[in-house]
């Protein structure tokens, strides 16, 4: 699993970094990320819907947002 540290980045940078990183993993592999921008709670599910990737988990822990996305294509 590839892990991204997106803490301190504001929209749209978490999605930009995720889009780049997901291209570097194989189909079926997962990308795990931690962000501090609350916008990811809406942006990540929307990005997954528009790209076809699977949102495995998305949760808020304290002031951080943890999510896992599986590459679909």
N, C-alpha and C positions, 0 to 999 in steps of 0.2 A: 504494500500500500504506500502510495506517495502522499506526503504530508506537506501542506502549505501553511505558512505563518502569514496571515493577512491582517494581523493586529495593527491598528493605527491607520489603516488605509480606509479612505472614504469612497463612496460610490463615484464613479463606476469601477474603480481599480480592483476591488475583490473579484468582480466578474471577469475583467480583462485578464488578470493573472490566472484565474481558474481556466478560462478558455484556452490560454496558451499551454498550461500544464496538462490539461486533459488530452491534448494532441500528442503528448510525449509518452502516454501510457497505452498499453494494448487494450483492445476491445474486451470488455468483461472485467477489467481491473478497476480498482476503486481509488478515488482521490479523497483524502481527508483534509479538512481545512478548519482553521480557527480564526475568527474575525471578531472585531469589536464594534463594527458599524452595524447598528440595529437594522439598517436597510437590507441586509442580507436575508432577513427573515421573509421578505417579499421577493427580493431580487433573485435568490438562488432557485426557489421553486419555479419562478417565471422563466428563468434561463433554461432550466431542465425541460420544461414543457416546450419551449421554442426550439431546443436543439435535439430533443429526443433522448437525452441522457436520463438515467434513473436516479432520483433523489432517494437515497437509502435511509438517511437520518438527518434531522435538523433539530437541534435543541439549544436552549439557552442555559448556560451554567454560570451563575454569578453574573458578571458583566461581559461574558464572552459567548460567542455563538459557535457551536461545533456542528459541522455537517460532513456527510460522506456522500459522494456522487459516484455512480458506476458508469463507466464509458459504454455507450450503447452502439456506436458505429465509428 
